[in-house]
Amino acid sequence: MADPTRIVIIGTGLAGATAAGELRAQGYSGQLVLLGQDTHRPYELPALSKGILLGEATDPDWVHDESFYAERDIDLRLSTVVSSVGDHEVVEAGGTRHPFDRLLLATGSTPRRLEQLPGAGLAGLRTLRTLDDSRALRAELTAGTRVVIVGGGWIGCEVAAAARSHGAEVTVIDPVSLPLRGVLGDTVAGVFRDLHTEHGVTWRLGTGVTGFTGESTVTGVSLDDGTTLPADLVLLAVGAAPRVELARAMGLDLAEGGVAVDAGLRTSAPDVYAVGDLAAHDHPRHPGRLRIEHWANAKDQGAHVARNLLGAHDPYTASPYFFSDQYDLGMEFRGLADPATDELVVRGDLAAREFIAFWLRDGAVRAAMNVNLWDDGEALGALVDNGVRVEPAKLVAGDLASMMG
Ligand SMILES: Cc1cc2nc3c(=O)[nH]c(=O)nc-3n(C[C@H](O)[C@H](O)[C@H](O)COP(=O)(O)OP(=O)(O)OC[C@H]3O[C@@H](n4cnc5c(N)ncnc54)[C@H](O)[C@@H]3O)c2cc1C
């Protein structure tokens, strides 16, 4: 492939904006267009369910300073929807065309909305994905407001914590018996349930939502036990769906709900790459494909893909990593666990919420999560990356730095 002179990136999220910056850092001097429908310049999402909702910040972390794009001749086009991609040409909804030699898809994902349920079209059913969503939600989290959150995943839990900090009455509904159970398993998920219970959250666990009630605006959530919860504010936090519309119309191979990419983040079309939430990656160290919806994945894949857009074909090999903050609990999670089958080993004190959880498969560390303990990050990363085989008793009491493999 000849060196590209025209690169177009669709998506001004963390992955797309990081890639644009890294292309210039790598010395790429050709045309560089960064297109996205958001009205704000690229920003990171974590503060949307934490600092901004808590009232600690009004702005998110911006991916780059405002002047960054013009200074580096990056043609940042906000409030711009891409409607189609033709043969080496991106077409904006308004008709403007952008020819390309290489294209990066970084279209991320969008919150699921439970469209099949009665009342799903009512006004006031909120989701949280954009800065505008977060600021609007923050304005309504006030003392006594009855907030019903559908979904006890990471975003549901973080919003619950923020809402309680403002004195809102919070109920979280989930059809599963514990929040975060699919990711953490019963024992560790129980820590999160108890944390929120202690802060005044009401759980409706093991309970499904059957619909939403209200005249034109939602005022209640109907449950499969026959009850209806009155609500001033309803947040749907039931996961996100990758935005594959463009990729599908282009005929790209899809996988795991996203766009299939090889080890070097290239799609089934030779000049088209995909990163971030969208990419279902053929990871060299994991069987099957990984599609990861985390901050670090978007940032690291965005940085990594720049070299490959310029002609390299380096495999992306980083292990999954994410973090969350809820009340006074902060945690980091490295690796991939199947808590239903992996062996759980706990070091530290679950009840005090100061512990490290390890998940082992065939005696090897597959994942590790540190809660309110911050000194062993490097060792935990190495234990996971190297799949170190170690006796559970040593994980519980030994010197982690000496086990890195
Ligand atoms: C509220 C919230 C809190 C989070 N907190 C954490 C956290 O604490 N820790 C963690 O690890 N992860 C967290 N995440 C997840 C993490 O932030 C995401 O995985 C990551 O930001 C995804 O980045 P992305 O660039 O792939 O996608 P996105 O951020 O979704 O960006 C994609 C962009 O593409 C645009 N786009 C899509 N289609 C088109 C089109 N046709 N035309 C034009 N533009 C288009 C979208 O408008 C969007 O701006 C959080 C996510 C959310 C929503």
The ligand as an SDF file (V2000), in Angstrom:
LIG
                    3D

 53 58  0  0  0  0  0  0  0  0999 V2000
  -21.1620    7.6210   31.3560 C   0  0  0  0  0  0  0  0  0  0  0  0
  -20.0110    6.7270   31.0420 C   0  0  0  0  0  0  0  0  0  0  0  0
  -19.0240    6.5300   32.0010 C   0  0  0  0  0  0  0  0  0  0  0  0
  -17.9530    5.6830   31.7340 C   0  0  0  0  0  0  0  0  0  0  0  0
  -17.0200    5.4650   32.7080 N   0  0  0  0  0  0  0  0  0  0  0  0
  -16.0000    4.6250   32.4820 C   0  0  0  0  0  0  0  0  0  0  0  0
  -15.0350    4.3540   33.4980 C   0  0  0  0  0  0  0  0  0  0  0  0
  -15.1200    4.8650   34.6130 O   0  0  0  0  0  0  0  0  0  0  0  0
  -14.0190    3.5030   33.2210 N   0  0  0  0  0  0  0  0  0  0  0  0
  -13.8890    2.9120   32.0000 C   0  0  0  0  0  0  0  0  0  0  0  0
  -12.9480    2.1470   31.7880 O   0  0  0  0  0  0  0  0  0  0  0  0
  -14.7870    3.1550   31.0030 N   0  0  0  0  0  0  0  0  0  0  0  0
  -15.8270    3.9790   31.2230 C   0  0  0  0  0  0  0  0  0  0  0  0
  -16.7590    4.2140   30.2400 N   0  0  0  0  0  0  0  0  0  0  0  0
  -16.5840    3.5670   28.9260 C   0  0  0  0  0  0  0  0  0  0  0  0
  -15.5880    4.3200   28.0450 C   0  0  0  0  0  0  0  0  0  0  0  0
  -15.6280    5.6820   28.2940 O   0  0  0  0  0  0  0  0  0  0  0  0
  -15.8920    4.0200   26.5700 C   0  0  0  0  0  0  0  0  0  0  0  0
  -15.6480    2.6440   26.3700 O   0  0  0  0  0  0  0  0  0  0  0  0
  -15.0390    4.8170   25.5940 C   0  0  0  0  0  0  0  0  0  0  0  0
  -15.1020    6.1810   25.8490 O   0  0  0  0  0  0  0  0  0  0  0  0
  -15.4590    4.5300   24.1480 C   0  0  0  0  0  0  0  0  0  0  0  0
  -14.8030    5.4160   23.2980 O   0  0  0  0  0  0  0  0  0  0  0  0
  -15.0470    5.3640   21.7190 P   0  0  0  0  0  0  0  0  0  0  0  0
  -14.2380    6.4950   21.1760 O   0  0  0  0  0  0  0  0  0  0  0  0
  -14.8380    3.9950   21.2150 O   0  0  0  0  0  0  0  0  0  0  0  0
  -16.6070    5.6520   21.5330 O   0  0  0  0  0  0  0  0  0  0  0  0
  -17.5590    6.8990   21.8470 P   0  0  0  0  0  0  0  0  0  0  0  0
  -17.0740    7.6360   23.0420 O   0  0  0  0  0  0  0  0  0  0  0  0
  -18.9270    6.3430   21.8600 O   0  0  0  0  0  0  0  0  0  0  0  0
  -17.3610    7.8640   20.6030 O   0  0  0  0  0  0  0  0  0  0  0  0
  -17.9240    7.5940   19.3480 C   0  0  0  0  0  0  0  0  0  0  0  0
  -18.2930    8.8970   18.6880 C   0  0  0  0  0  0  0  0  0  0  0  0
  -18.6850    8.6140   17.3610 O   0  0  0  0  0  0  0  0  0  0  0  0
  -19.7750    9.4460   17.0250 C   0  0  0  0  0  0  0  0  0  0  0  0
  -20.4950    8.8390   15.9070 N   0  0  0  0  0  0  0  0  0  0  0  0
  -21.0520    7.6100   15.8360 C   0  0  0  0  0  0  0  0  0  0  0  0
  -21.6140    7.3990   14.6300 N   0  0  0  0  0  0  0  0  0  0  0  0
  -21.4230    8.5410   13.9160 C   0  0  0  0  0  0  0  0  0  0  0  0
  -21.7760    8.9560   12.6090 C   0  0  0  0  0  0  0  0  0  0  0  0
  -22.4420    8.1800   11.7520 N   0  0  0  0  0  0  0  0  0  0  0  0
  -21.4260   10.2100   12.2180 N   0  0  0  0  0  0  0  0  0  0  0  0
  -20.7370   11.0210   13.0440 C   0  0  0  0  0  0  0  0  0  0  0  0
  -20.3660   10.6740   14.2860 N   0  0  0  0  0  0  0  0  0  0  0  0
  -20.7090    9.4450   14.7170 C   0  0  0  0  0  0  0  0  0  0  0  0
  -20.5810    9.5130   18.3100 C   0  0  0  0  0  0  0  0  0  0  0  0
  -21.4160   10.6310   18.3190 O   0  0  0  0  0  0  0  0  0  0  0  0
  -19.4700    9.5900   19.3540 C   0  0  0  0  0  0  0  0  0  0  0  0
  -19.1290   10.9120   19.6530 O   0  0  0  0  0  0  0  0  0  0  0  0
  -17.8500    5.0450   30.4750 C   0  0  0  0  0  0  0  0  0  0  0  0
  -18.8520    5.2470   29.5110 C   0  0  0  0  0  0  0  0  0  0  0  0
  -19.9230    6.0790   29.7800 C   0  0  0  0  0  0  0  0  0  0  0  0
  -21.0020    6.2810   28.7510 C   0  0  0  0  0  0  0  0  0  0  0  0
  1  2  1  0
  2  3  1  0
  2 52  2  0
  3  4  2  0
  4  5  1  0
  4 50  1  0
  5  6  2  0
  6  7  1  0
  6 13  1  0
  7  8  2  0
  7  9  1  0
  9 10  1  0
 10 11  2  0
 10 12  1  0
 12 13  2  0
 13 14  1  0
 14 15  1  0
 14 50  1  0
 15 16  1  0
 16 17  1  0
 16 18  1  0
 18 19  1  0
 18 20  1  0
 20 21  1  0
 20 22  1  0
 22 23  1  0
 23 24  1  0
 24 25  2  0
 24 26  1  0
 24 27  1  0
 27 28  1  0
 28 29  2  0
 28 30  1  0
 28 31  1  0
 31 32  1  0
 32 33  1  0
 33 34  1  0
 33 48  1  0
 34 35  1  0
 35 36  1  0
 35 46  1  0
 36 37  1  0
 36 45  1  0
 37 38  2  0
 38 39  1  0
 39 40  1  0
 39 45  2  0
 40 41  1  0
 40 42  2  0
 42 43  1  0
 43 44  2  0
 44 45  1  0
 46 47  1  0
 46 48  1  0
 48 49  1  0
 50 51  2  0
 51 52  1  0
 52 53  1  0
M  END
$$$$
